[in-house]
Amino acid sequence: MKTIYCALMTVWQQISYRWLSLLAFIAFLILYLFTLPSAFTGGQISMMTLEYLDVSMVLLSISMASLVALIISLMTWLIRQGQKSSKASATSGVLVGIFTPYSVVRH
């Protein structure tokens, strides 16, 4: 846990990565809030899906958006630093963060 905290503090020393995390969080929060309850509307993604939100979906949306925002900022920093992390692992980490909640929601 100490390593993760140190890594985040190192990355977030630069304001551009804080903004990247914030923008990614907002974008993915909106995405999750609209798409998670779409199972109740027959797969239709619209403003109508917001009527079906409950507390568990909102909490799941917030937690998953937070994790994706952290992954994006950390992996962007690593790639820019020239660390030995493949772009494929960065992309797969983001994709897992995006698609995991869709398999968690109960139908």
Secondary structure, DSSP 4 states (H G I P E B T S, - for coil): -HHHHHHHHHHTTSHHHHHHHHHHHHHHHHHHHHHGGGGGGTT--SGGGGGG--HHHHHHHHHHHHHHHHHHHHHHHHHHHT-S--HHHHHHHHHHHHHHHHHHS--
